[in-house]
Amino acid sequence: MDQHEQTSGVAPDAGSTGSDVAAVDRLRSAYARIRGQLEKVIVGQADAIEQLLIALTANGHCILEGVPGLAKTLMISSLARSLDLSFHRIQFTPDLMPSDITGTEVIQEDRASGTRAFKFLAGPVFANVILADEINRTPPKTQAALLEAMQERHITVGGERHDLRPPFFVLATQNPIEQEGTYPLPEAQQDRFMFKVLIGYPSYDEEYAVAERTTTGEQAVPDKTLNGEEVIAFQQVVRRIPAAPDIIRYTLDLVRATRPQESSSPELIRKMLTWGAGPRAVQALLLGGKARAAMKGRHHVAHEDIKTLALPVLRHRIVTNFSAEAQGYTADRIIEELVAAVQPHATAMDDDERTSRVLSA
């Protein structure tokens, strides 16, 4: 176990209140319960499940990408079932219109008075958890309608504003191998997603377990573990988790190093990338790091939190060039080499002799 993952016996930060300490303990317990429920249905995919739950508690959205048959939709629907929240699945198709997502106004007649008035009929976006299935199969106008709702947390129809009830969590799926007849999300729209989660093939043993579980008469169903108020409370707790100045500087160093225009960027970046990540990547890394720390039962962000989340945060925010493609450099490979090259700052907690004694015990 990495020293950053060890938590027993480590005192919380001096600035933490008793209520925050208890809230972090509740969040860690809730994380374990939800993960246990999802493992009833989903075999393997531990990293993907962790990243989804981090995004949920950090109040972010996710893109899940993987080839067909890897249980992307099942993972999302199982997560929704494990939460006492409203859930809508939107199947994106080429003929889907913005009003099919947001809702529309219709003329309704009052039979008693004979007067007519507009009434708003809410679309499927009015739910706590949204599955945007195959988001790259619908035209940009419809994609933009969902992405506006994600960013603004409300929609406007007929000059009237309609707020989306929190918590609001969008999980979009896309298939990386079928590009014919698709409308890939532009980089500016992908940037609205906190994480891009890659779903890979299972191992031999995991695939055996999948085959064994899914070919019997009974299918496991996850129990509900959290309601909306609890999710919102945990999102507020995550915001209060402290990040030391050196952690923030390390996060800035990592993100700024992805920009080939920066004179301090490594030579690899200047050769392989056209564009790097923007400030929203720094926010996503820090919030994700806070959520991950709380899920591990810690009351501060560690370097390991930022390193672990670098791939899902950055892989959809950097643009590779022809040189990268010609030399076989993927976005993930570039990020991994960058993380290895950028050295973290030593935090005050790392230098504290008391912490060293506890971690070495």
C-alpha positions as CSV (number, residue, x, y, z in Angstrom):
1,M,0.0,0.0,0.0
2,D,1.3,3.5,-0.9
3,Q,2.1,5.7,2.0
4,H,-0.5,8.2,0.8
5,E,-3.2,5.5,1.0
6,Q,-2.5,4.7,4.7
7,T,-5.0,6.5,6.9
8,S,-5.3,4.8,10.2
9,G,-3.9,6.8,13.0
10,V,-3.3,9.9,10.9
11,A,-4.7,13.0,12.6
12,P,-6.8,15.3,10.5
13,D,-5.5,18.7,9.5
14,A,-5.5,21.4,12.2
15,G,-8.2,23.4,10.2
16,S,-10.6,20.5,10.1
17,T,-13.7,20.7,12.3
18,G,-15.2,17.8,14.2
19,S,-18.2,17.8,11.9
20,D,-15.9,17.7,8.8
21,V,-14.0,14.7,10.3
22,A,-17.3,12.9,10.9
23,A,-18.5,13.8,7.4
24,V,-15.3,12.4,5.8
25,D,-15.8,9.2,7.7
26,R,-19.4,9.0,6.5
27,L,-18.3,9.6,2.9
28,R,-15.7,6.9,3.1
29,S,-18.3,4.5,4.5
30,A,-20.8,5.4,1.8
31,Y,-18.2,4.9,-0.9
32,A,-17.5,1.4,0.4
33,R,-21.2,0.6,0.4
34,I,-21.9,1.9,-3.1
35,R,-18.8,0.1,-4.4
36,G,-20.1,-3.1,-2.8
37,Q,-23.5,-2.7,-4.4
38,L,-21.9,-2.1,-7.8
39,E,-19.7,-5.2,-7.5
40,K,-22.8,-7.3,-7.2
41,V,-23.5,-6.4,-10.9
42,I,-20.2,-5.3,-12.4
43,V,-17.2,-7.5,-12.6
44,G,-13.8,-5.8,-12.4
45,Q,-13.6,-2.2,-13.8
46,A,-12.4,-1.0,-10.3
47,D,-10.7,2.1,-11.7
48,A,-13.7,3.1,-13.8
49,I,-16.1,2.7,-10.8
50,E,-13.8,4.8,-8.6
51,Q,-13.6,7.6,-11.1
52,L,-17.4,7.7,-11.6
53,L,-17.9,8.0,-7.8
54,I,-15.2,10.6,-7.5
55,A,-16.9,12.7,-10.2
56,L,-20.3,12.2,-8.5
57,T,-19.0,13.6,-5.2
58,A,-17.0,16.3,-6.9
59,N,-20.2,17.5,-8.8
60,G,-18.7,16.7,-12.2
61,H,-19.8,14.8,-15.4
62,C,-18.1,11.9,-17.2
63,I,-17.6,10.5,-20.7
64,L,-17.3,6.7,-20.8
65,E,-15.6,5.4,-23.9
66,G,-15.2,1.7,-24.8
67,V,-16.0,-0.8,-27.5
68,P,-19.5,-2.4,-27.5
69,G,-20.3,-5.0,-25.0
70,L,-18.1,-3.8,-22.1
71,A,-21.1,-2.9,-19.8
72,K,-20.8,0.9,-20.0
73,T,-24.6,1.3,-20.0
74,L,-25.0,-1.4,-17.3
75,M,-22.4,0.3,-15.1
76,I,-24.2,3.6,-15.3
77,S,-27.7,2.2,-14.8
78,S,-26.4,0.2,-11.8
79,L,-24.9,3.3,-10.3
80,A,-28.3,5.0,-10.7
81,R,-30.1,2.1,-9.0
82,S,-27.7,2.2,-6.1
83,L,-28.7,5.9,-5.5
84,D,-32.2,7.0,-4.4
85,L,-32.2,9.5,-7.3
86,S,-34.3,10.0,-10.4
87,F,-32.7,8.5,-13.6
88,H,-33.3,9.0,-17.3
89,R,-31.7,7.3,-20.2
90,I,-31.5,9.3,-23.5
91,Q,-30.6,7.3,-26.6
92,F,-28.9,9.7,-28.9
93,T,-29.8,9.2,-32.6
94,P,-29.3,11.4,-35.7
95,D,-32.9,12.5,-35.7
96,L,-32.9,13.6,-32.0
97,M,-33.9,17.3,-31.6
98,P,-32.9,19.6,-28.7
99,S,-36.5,19.8,-27.6
100,D,-36.5,16.0,-27.2
101,I,-34.0,16.5,-24.4
102,T,-34.9,19.8,-22.8
103,G,-38.7,19.7,-23.2
104,T,-41.1,22.0,-25.1
105,E,-44.0,24.3,-24.6
106,V,-47.5,23.2,-25.7
107,I,-50.8,25.1,-25.9
108,Q,-53.2,23.9,-23.3
109,E,-56.9,25.0,-23.1
110,D,-58.7,25.6,-19.9
111,R,-62.0,23.8,-20.4
112,A,-63.7,25.9,-17.7
113,S,-62.8,29.3,-19.1
114,G,-62.0,28.5,-22.6
115,T,-58.7,30.3,-22.4
116,R,-55.5,29.0,-23.8
117,A,-52.0,29.2,-22.3
118,F,-48.6,27.7,-22.9
119,K,-47.5,24.9,-20.6
120,F,-44.0,23.6,-20.3
121,L,-43.6,19.8,-20.7
122,A,-40.2,18.8,-19.1
123,G,-37.9,16.6,-21.1
124,P,-35.8,13.7,-19.9
125,V,-32.9,16.1,-18.9
126,F,-35.0,16.8,-15.8
127,A,-33.5,14.0,-13.6
128,N,-30.7,13.7,-11.2
129,V,-28.7,11.1,-13.2
130,I,-28.7,11.3,-17.0
131,L,-27.3,8.6,-19.2
132,A,-26.5,10.1,-22.6
133,D,-26.1,6.9,-24.5
134,E,-23.9,7.2,-27.7
135,I,-23.7,11.0,-27.5
136,N,-21.6,11.1,-30.6
137,R,-24.5,9.8,-32.7
138,T,-26.5,13.0,-32.6
139,P,-25.9,16.3,-34.4
140,P,-24.0,19.2,-32.8
141,K,-27.2,21.2,-32.2
142,T,-28.6,18.5,-30.0
143,Q,-25.3,17.8,-28.3
144,A,-25.1,21.5,-27.4
145,A,-28.5,21.5,-25.8
146,L,-27.3,18.9,-23.3
147,L,-23.9,20.5,-22.7
148,E,-25.6,23.8,-22.0
149,A,-27.7,22.2,-19.4
150,M,-24.6,20.5,-17.9
151,Q,-22.8,23.8,-17.6
152,E,-25.6,26.2,-16.6
153,R,-27.7,23.7,-14.5
154,H,-30.8,25.2,-16.1
155,I,-32.5,25.5,-19.5
156,T,-34.4,28.3,-21.1
157,V,-37.5,27.6,-23.2
158,G,-39.8,30.3,-24.6
159,G,-37.9,33.0,-22.5
160,E,-38.6,31.1,-19.3
161,R,-35.8,29.7,-17.1
162,H,-36.2,26.2,-15.7
163,D,-33.7,25.1,-13.1
164,L,-32.4,21.5,-12.9
165,R,-32.8,20.0,-9.5
166,P,-29.5,19.1,-7.8
167,P,-27.7,16.8,-7.7
168,F,-27.3,16.7,-11.5
169,F,-24.9,14.1,-12.9
170,V,-24.5,13.4,-16.7
171,L,-22.8,10.2,-17.9
172,A,-22.2,10.1,-21.6
173,T,-21.1,7.0,-23.5
174,Q,-19.4,6.8,-26.9
175,N,-18.0,4.1,-29.1
176,P,-14.4,4.7,-30.3
177,I,-14.3,2.3,-33.2
178,E,-17.4,3.3,-35.2
179,Q,-16.9,6.8,-36.6
180,E,-19.1,6.6,-39.7
181,G,-22.2,8.6,-39.3
182,T,-21.1,10.1,-36.0
183,Y,-20.6,13.7,-34.8
184,P,-17.5,13.7,-32.5
185,L,-17.7,16.2,-29.6
186,P,-15.5,19.2,-30.2
187,E,-12.6,19.7,-27.8
188,A,-14.4,22.8,-26.2
189,Q,-17.4,20.6,-25.4
190,Q,-15.4,17.7,-24.2
191,D,-13.8,20.1,-21.7
192,R,-17.1,20.4,-19.9
193,F,-16.7,16.8,-18.8
194,M,-14.6,16.4,-15.6
195,F,-13.3,12.9,-16.6
196,K,-13.0,10.8,-19.7
197,V,-13.2,7.2,-18.4
198,L,-11.9,4.4,-20.6
199,I,-13.5,1.0,-20.3
200,G,-11.1,-1.8,-21.3
201,Y,-11.5,-5.5,-21.9
202,P,-11.8,-7.7,-18.8
203,S,-9.1,-10.1,-17.8
204,Y,-9.6,-13.9,-18.4
205,D,-10.9,-14.5,-14.9
206,E,-13.2,-11.5,-15.0
207,E,-14.7,-12.5,-18.3
208,Y,-15.3,-16.0,-16.9
209,A,-17.1,-14.5,-14.0
210,V,-19.2,-12.3,-16.4
211,A,-20.1,-15.4,-18.4
212,E,-21.1,-17.3,-15.3
213,R,-23.2,-14.5,-13.8
214,T,-25.0,-13.4,-16.8
215,T,-26.2,-16.8,-18.2
216,T,-28.2,-17.9,-15.2
217,G,-31.8,-17.2,-14.4
218,E,-31.2,-14.7,-11.6
219,Q,-29.6,-11.3,-11.9
220,A,-28.3,-9.2,-9.0
221,V,-29.9,-5.8,-8.3
222,P,-28.0,-3.2,-6.3
223,D,-29.7,-1.8,-3.2
224,K,-30.2,1.9,-2.8
225,T,-27.6,3.5,-0.5
226,L,-27.7,7.3,-0.8
227,N,-30.4,9.9,-1.4
228,G,-30.1,13.3,-3.0
229,E,-29.6,15.2,0.2
230,E,-26.7,13.0,1.2
231,V,-25.0,13.3,-2.2
232,I,-25.3,17.1,-2.0
233,A,-23.9,17.1,1.6
234,F,-20.9,15.0,0.4
235,Q,-20.3,17.4,-2.5
236,Q,-20.1,20.2,0.0
237,V,-17.7,18.2,2.3
238,V,-15.4,17.6,-0.7
239,R,-15.1,21.4,-1.3
240,R,-13.9,21.9,2.3
241,I,-11.1,19.3,2.0
242,P,-7.8,21.4,2.1
243,A,-5.2,21.3,-0.6
244,A,-1.8,22.6,0.5
245,P,-0.2,25.4,-1.6
246,D,2.4,23.0,-2.8
247,I,-0.2,20.6,-4.1
248,I,-1.9,23.4,-6.0
249,R,1.5,24.4,-7.5
250,Y,2.2,20.8,-8.5
251,T,-1.2,20.6,-10.2
252,L,-0.5,23.9,-12.0
253,D,2.9,22.6,-13.1
254,L,1.4,19.5,-14.4
255,V,-1.4,21.1,-16.4
256,R,0.8,24.0,-17.7
257,A,3.4,21.5,-18.9
258,T,0.8,20.1,-21.4
259,R,0.9,23.4,-23.3
260,P,3.4,23.4,-26.1
261,Q,3.4,27.2,-26.2
262,E,4.9,27.3,-22.7
263,S,8.7,27.7,-22.7
264,S,9.0,25.4,-19.7
265,S,7.1,22.6,-21.3
266,P,9.1,19.4,-21.9
267,E,10.4,18.7,-25.4
268,L,8.0,15.8,-25.7
269,I,5.1,18.1,-25.4
270,R,6.3,20.6,-27.9
271,K,6.9,17.9,-30.4
272,M,3.7,15.8,-29.9
273,L,0.9,18.2,-28.9
274,T,-0.9,21.0,-30.8
275,W,-2.9,22.2,-27.8
276,G,-2.7,21.6,-24.1
277,A,-5.2,21.6,-21.2
278,G,-6.8,24.8,-19.9
279,P,-7.6,26.1,-16.4
280,R,-10.6,23.8,-16.1
281,A,-8.2,20.9,-15.9
282,V,-6.6,22.4,-12.8
283,Q,-10.0,22.7,-11.2
284,A,-11.0,19.1,-12.1
285,L,-7.7,17.7,-10.8
286,L,-8.0,19.5,-7.5
287,L,-11.7,18.7,-6.9
288,G,-11.1,15.2,-8.0
289,G,-8.1,14.9,-5.7
290,K,-10.2,16.2,-2.8
291,A,-13.0,13.7,-3.5
292,R,-10.5,10.8,-3.8
293,A,-8.8,11.8,-0.5
294,A,-12.1,11.9,1.3
295,M,-13.1,8.5,-0.1
296,K,-9.8,7.1,1.2
297,G,-10.6,8.6,4.6
298,R,-8.0,11.3,4.4
299,H,-8.5,14.9,5.3
300,H,-6.0,16.4,2.9
301,V,-5.0,16.0,-0.8
302,A,-1.9,14.1,-1.5
303,H,0.4,14.1,-4.6
304,E,-0.8,10.5,-5.3
305,D,-4.4,11.8,-5.8
306,I,-3.3,14.2,-8.5
307,K,-1.1,11.7,-10.2
308,T,-3.8,9.0,-10.2
309,L,-6.4,11.3,-11.8
310,A,-4.1,12.8,-14.4
311,L,-5.2,10.4,-17.1
312,P,-9.0,10.8,-16.8
313,V,-8.7,14.6,-16.4
314,L,-6.2,15.3,-19.2
315,R,-6.7,12.7,-21.9
316,H,-9.6,14.5,-23.5
317,R,-8.1,18.0,-23.0
318,I,-4.9,17.6,-25.0
319,V,-4.7,17.6,-28.8
320,T,-2.0,15.4,-30.4
321,N,-0.4,16.2,-33.7
322,F,0.7,14.2,-36.7
323,S,4.1,13.5,-35.2
324,A,2.5,11.8,-32.2
325,E,0.4,9.6,-34.5
326,A,3.3,8.7,-36.7
327,Q,5.4,7.7,-33.7
328,G,2.6,5.8,-32.0
329,Y,2.2,8.2,-29.1
330,T,-1.3,8.2,-27.7
331,A,-2.7,10.8,-25.4
332,D,-2.4,8.4,-22.4
333,R,1.2,7.6,-23.2
334,I,2.1,11.3,-23.4
335,I,0.3,12.0,-20.0
336,E,2.1,9.1,-18.3
337,E,5.5,10.3,-19.4
338,L,4.6,13.8,-18.4
339,V,3.6,12.7,-14.9
340,A,6.9,10.9,-14.6
341,A,8.8,14.0,-15.7
342,V,7.0,16.6,-13.5
343,Q,8.3,16.4,-10.0
344,P,6.0,17.2,-7.1
345,H,6.7,19.8,-4.5
346,A,7.2,18.6,-1.0
347,T,4.3,19.6,1.2
348,A,4.5,20.8,4.8
349,M,2.7,17.5,5.8
350,D,5.3,15.4,4.0
351,D,8.0,17.2,5.9
352,D,6.2,16.9,9.3
353,E,8.1,14.4,11.5
354,R,4.9,13.4,13.2
355,T,3.4,12.3,9.9
356,S,6.6,10.3,9.0
357,R,6.5,8.5,12.4
358,V,2.8,7.6,11.8
359,L,3.3,6.4,8.3
360,S,6.4,4.3,9.2
361,A,4.7,2.7,12.1
